Amino acid sequence: MAEENSYEQLHADIEDEYIQTKRDLKEIDVLIKQSAAEVERLAQRNAQATAQTRQLQMNYDTQPRDYIRDIYEGQIDVQQRLFTMRGQLEKLQSSQRYLERLFDFQRRFLEMGGDSDALSTENAEDGSPVVISSSEQSTIIRIIQTEESAKQSLVREMHDGPASSLSNFILQAEICQRLFDVDPDTARAELNALKAAAAGTFNDIKNFIFDLRPMMLDDLGVIPTLRRYTEAFQENNDTNASFAITGVERRLESHIEVTVFRGVQELMNNALIHGRATQIQVLLDVGGEQITAVVEDNGSGFNVDEIWNKKDIDGIGISSLRERVNLLGGTLEIQSSPGQPTKAEFFIPIEN
């Protein structure tokens, strides 16, 4: 009875999340259309600026220096904004694809229906029922919970970061347009501020995309990606971070590399944000039968039992990380206590 009630509650929760995901998809569709329109407008302005620059080069010696400087600064500004907005658009489109997969996953789960002991759906090949056992259902539940945690973090960062910056850009651009005829000096100052804001947002978006899914993870593998991530982590935070590897450096299956990267990423962020660590050491050992990741820090520590029972609110979270590692046949162990350094270690079996 308890399992049945638990399943019914889960079904209701997923139904609520399904409705919310549908709303999120509508909202991100609006943002994509706005961003696409802005990219198109900036592309046209960039083409005009390029043509103007070429015309200037033909009459370079006869033009005032201030005019030449304004032309080149204007073209650079447009190019930077266009590059930033294209990155923003690609980021939103990537988020849209993720939400669409999640939406489809939630829909299929809700369509399964059934009781708490076994769920039944149709076999795609012969139409016969496919029964999902209690253990498989438990796995589905854990996957959904992990996906939901990641989705909530993604949507929150999207709203607070790129979407907010886009609104500010549009507002500042409108201010500049109104000031050009009445106060050119103030308009120029606003443009400089807009340029600085665009450059800062561009760096934020690059870091956000790298944190979300670094392309080099697919191209080069988890080891070069973690090496670069550790370097960037140290550059962007007031923390001394190091990375070392033992064993045979080689490529692994994609799902293992993703889990290892996400695990180390979560543990490093946890050490910085919650442990306030100033030194973080990452060790990756690639053995013949398993890969082991160790993250040690000099932070303030925490109560491990409380962490296991705490609902994840940032990233994939410690408890969600343990679920992912367990699903791959591995384990996650954490040694810590309040006021003491933390050592987190997880391993995942691999095949030769």
C-alpha positions in Angstrom: 0.0 0.0 0.0 2.8 2.4 0.9 4.5 1.7 -2.5 1.2 2.3 -4.3 0.7 5.6 -2.5 4.3 6.5 -3.2 3.8 5.8 -6.9 0.6 7.7 -7.1 2.3 10.7 -5.5 5.1 10.4 -8.0 2.7 10.2 -10.9 1.0 13.4 -9.6 4.3 15.1 -9.2 5.4 14.2 -12.7 2.1 15.4 -14.1 2.7 18.8 -12.5 6.2 18.9 -13.9 4.8 17.9 -17.3 2.6 20.9 -17.3 5.4 23.2 -16.1 7.7 21.8 -18.8 5.0 22.6 -21.4 5.0 26.2 -20.1 8.8 26.4 -20.2 8.7 25.2 -23.8 6.3 28.0 -24.8 8.4 30.6 -23.0 11.7 29.4 -24.5 10.0 29.4 -28.0 9.2 33.1 -27.5 12.8 33.8 -26.4 14.2 32.0 -29.5 11.9 34.0 -31.8 13.1 37.2 -30.2 16.7 36.2 -30.3 16.4 35.0 -33.9 14.9 38.4 -34.9 17.7 40.2 -33.1 20.3 38.1 -34.8 18.8 38.8 -38.2 18.7 42.6 -37.4 22.3 42.6 -36.3 23.4 40.5 -39.3 21.9 43.2 -41.6 23.6 46.0 -39.6 26.9 44.1 -39.8 26.5 43.8 -43.6 25.9 47.6 -43.7 28.8 48.3 -41.5 31.1 46.1 -43.6 30.0 47.9 -46.7 30.6 51.3 -45.0 34.0 50.2 -43.9 35.0 49.2 -47.5 33.8 52.5 -48.8 35.8 54.2 -46.1 39.0 52.4 -47.2 38.6 53.8 -50.7 38.5 57.3 -49.3 40.7 56.8 -46.2 43.0 59.8 -46.7 40.1 62.4 -47.1 38.1 61.4 -44.0 38.4 63.0 -40.5 40.1 60.8 -37.9 37.1 60.9 -35.6 34.8 59.7 -38.4 37.2 56.9 -39.2 37.4 55.9 -35.5 33.6 55.9 -35.1 33.2 53.8 -38.2 35.6 51.1 -37.0 34.3 51.1 -33.4 30.8 50.8 -34.7 31.6 47.8 -36.8 33.5 46.1 -34.0 30.5 46.7 -31.7 28.0 45.3 -34.1 30.2 42.2 -34.7 30.6 41.5 -31.0 26.9 41.9 -30.4 26.1 39.6 -33.4 28.6 37.0 -32.1 27.1 37.2 -28.6 23.5 36.9 -29.8 24.3 34.0 -32.1 25.8 32.2 -29.1 22.7 33.1 -27.1 20.4 31.7 -29.8 22.4 28.5 -30.0 22.2 28.1 -26.2 18.4 28.7 -26.2 18.0 26.2 -29.1 20.1 23.6 -27.1 17.9 24.2 -24.0 14.8 23.8 -26.2 16.0 20.4 -27.5 16.7 19.3 -23.9 13.2 20.4 -22.7 11.6 18.7 -25.6 13.3 15.4 -24.7 12.3 15.8 -21.1 8.7 16.7 -22.2 8.5 13.5 -24.3 10.0 11.4 -21.4 7.4 12.8 -19.0 4.6 12.2 -21.5 5.5 8.6 -22.1 5.8 8.0 -18.3 2.3 9.4 -17.8 0.9 7.4 -20.6 2.2 4.2 -19.0 -0.3 4.4 -16.2 -0.8 1.1 -14.4 -0.3 0.1 -10.8 2.7 0.3 -8.5 3.8 -3.3 -9.0 4.1 -3.3 -12.8 3.4 -0.9 -15.6 2.3 -2.0 -19.1 2.6 -0.5 -22.5 2.6 -1.8 -26.0 5.6 -3.4 -27.7 6.6 -1.4 -30.7 7.2 -4.5 -32.8 4.2 -6.8 -32.3 1.8 -4.8 -30.1 2.1 -7.2 -27.2 2.3 -5.7 -23.7 5.6 -4.9 -22.1 5.7 -5.3 -18.4 8.0 -3.0 -16.4 9.0 -4.6 -13.1 9.3 -2.8 -9.7 13.0 -2.6 -10.0 12.8 -1.1 -13.5 10.2 1.3 -12.3 12.5 2.3 -9.4 15.2 3.0 -12.0 12.8 5.1 -14.1 11.9 7.1 -11.0 15.5 7.8 -10.2 16.2 8.9 -13.8 13.2 11.2 -13.8 14.2 12.8 -10.5 17.8 13.4 -11.8 16.4 14.8 -15.0 14.1 17.1 -13.1 16.8 18.4 -10.9 19.0 19.2 -13.9 16.0 20.8 -15.7 15.2 23.1 -12.8 18.8 24.3 -12.6 18.9 24.8 -16.3 15.7 26.9 -16.5 16.8 28.9 -13.4 20.2 29.8 -14.9 18.6 30.6 -18.3 16.1 33.0 -16.7 18.7 34.7 -14.5 21.5 34.8 -17.1 21.0 35.0 -20.9 17.3 35.9 -20.9 17.9 38.8 -18.5 20.9 40.0 -20.4 19.0 39.9 -23.7 16.3 42.2 -22.2 18.9 44.6 -20.9 20.6 44.8 -24.4 17.3 45.6 -26.1 16.5 48.3 -23.5 20.0 49.9 -23.8 19.8 49.8 -27.6 16.4 51.6 -27.5 17.9 54.3 -25.2 20.8 54.8 -27.6 18.4 55.2 -30.5 16.5 58.0 -28.7 19.6 59.8 -27.6 21.5 59.9 -30.9 19.6 63.0 -32.2 19.4 65.0 -29.0 22.6 64.1 -27.1 25.2 62.2 -29.2 27.8 62.3 -26.3 25.5 60.5 -23.9 24.4 58.1 -26.7 28.1 57.3 -27.3 28.6 56.6 -23.6 25.6 54.4 -23.6 27.0 52.5 -26.5 30.3 52.0 -24.7 28.4 50.6 -21.7 26.4 48.3 -24.0 29.6 47.1 -25.6 31.1 46.4 -22.2 28.0 44.6 -21.1 27.9 42.5 -24.3 31.6 41.5 -23.8 30.9 40.4 -20.2 27.7 38.5 -21.1 29.6 36.8 -24.0 32.2 35.5 -21.5 29.4 34.4 -19.1 27.6 32.6 -22.0 30.9 30.8 -23.0 31.4 29.6 -19.4 27.7 28.6 -19.1 27.9 26.6 -22.4 31.1 24.9 -21.2 29.6 24.0 -17.9 26.4 22.8 -19.6 28.1 20.6 -22.2 31.7 21.3 -23.3 32.1 20.3 -26.9 35.6 19.0 -26.3 34.1 16.3 -24.1 32.7 14.7 -27.2 35.7 15.5 -29.4 38.7 14.8 -27.0 37.3 12.9 -24.1 36.9 13.4 -20.3 40.6 13.7 -19.4 41.4 16.8 -21.6 38.1 18.3 -20.7 38.7 17.9 -17.0 42.2 19.3 -17.4 40.8 22.4 -19.1 37.9 22.7 -16.7 40.2 22.7 -13.7 42.3 25.4 -15.3 39.2 27.5 -16.1 37.9 26.9 -12.6 41.1 28.3 -11.1 41.0 31.3 -13.4 37.4 32.2 -12.6 37.5 31.6 -8.9 39.8 32.6 -6.0 40.8 28.9 -5.6 44.0 26.9 -6.2 42.8 23.9 -8.2 45.0 21.1 -9.6 44.4 18.1 -11.7 46.4 14.8 -11.9 45.9 11.5 -13.7 47.2 8.0 -13.2 46.8 4.9 -15.2 46.4 4.7 -19.0 44.9 7.8 -20.6 42.3 6.7 -23.1 38.8 7.3 -24.3 35.9 5.6 -22.5 32.2 5.1 -23.4 30.3 8.3 -23.8 27.9 7.8 -20.8 30.8 7.0 -18.5 32.8 10.1 -19.6 29.8 12.3 -19.1 29.1 10.9 -15.6 32.8 11.4 -14.6 32.8 14.9 -15.8 29.5 15.8 -14.2 30.6 14.2 -10.9 33.9 16.0 -10.7 32.2 19.3 -11.7 29.6 18.9 -9.0 32.1 18.0 -6.3 34.4 20.9 -7.2 31.5 23.4 -7.1 30.3 21.9 -3.9 33.7 22.4 -2.4 33.8 26.0 -3.5 30.3 27.2 -2.8 29.4 25.2 0.4 32.9 24.3 1.7 34.5 27.7 0.8 37.6 25.8 -0.1 40.7 27.7 -1.3 42.5 24.5 -2.5 41.0 21.7 -4.5 42.8 18.6 -5.8 41.4 16.3 -8.4 42.9 12.9 -9.1 41.6 10.7 -11.9 42.8 7.1 -12.0 42.0 5.1 -15.2 42.5 1.5 -14.5 41.9 -1.6 -16.5 38.5 -2.4 -14.8 37.3 0.9 -13.3 37.8 4.6 -13.4 38.2 6.4 -10.0 37.8 10.1 -9.4 38.9 11.7 -6.1 38.2 15.3 -5.1 39.9 16.7 -2.0 39.6 20.2 -0.6 40.6 22.2 2.5 37.1 23.6 3.0 34.9 23.8 6.1 33.2 20.4 5.6 29.7 19.3 6.3 27.5 16.6 7.9 27.6 13.7 5.3 24.3 12.2 6.6 22.4 15.4 6.1 23.8 15.7 2.5 22.5 12.3 1.6 19.0 13.2 2.7 19.0 16.8 1.3 16.9 17.6 -1.8 19.2 18.7 -4.6 18.8 22.4 -5.5 22.0 23.1 -7.5 23.4 21.3 -10.5 22.9 17.5 -10.4 23.4 17.5 -6.6 25.3 15.1 -4.4 22.5 12.6 -3.9 21.6 12.7 -7.7 25.3 12.1 -8.4 25.2 9.0 -6.2 22.1 7.8 -8.1 23.9 8.2 -11.5 27.0 6.4 -10.3 25.0 3.6 -8.7 23.1 3.1 -12.0 26.4 2.5 -13.7 27.4 -0.1 -11.0 29.7 2.2 -9.1 29.8 3.8 -5.7 30.3 7.3 -4.2 31.9 7.8 -0.8 32.4 11.1 1.0 34.5 11.7 4.1 33.8 15.0 5.8 32.5 16.6 9.0 31.8 20.3 10.0 35.0 22.3 10.2 37.2 19.6 8.5 38.4 19.1 4.9 36.4 16.9 2.6 37.4 13.9 0.5 34.9 12.6 -2.1 35.6 9.5 -4.2 33.6 7.6 -6.7 34.4 4.8 -9.1 32.7 3.4 -12.2 33.4 0.0 -13.7 34.7 0.1 -17.3 35.4 -2.5 -20.0 38.8 -2.9 -21.7 
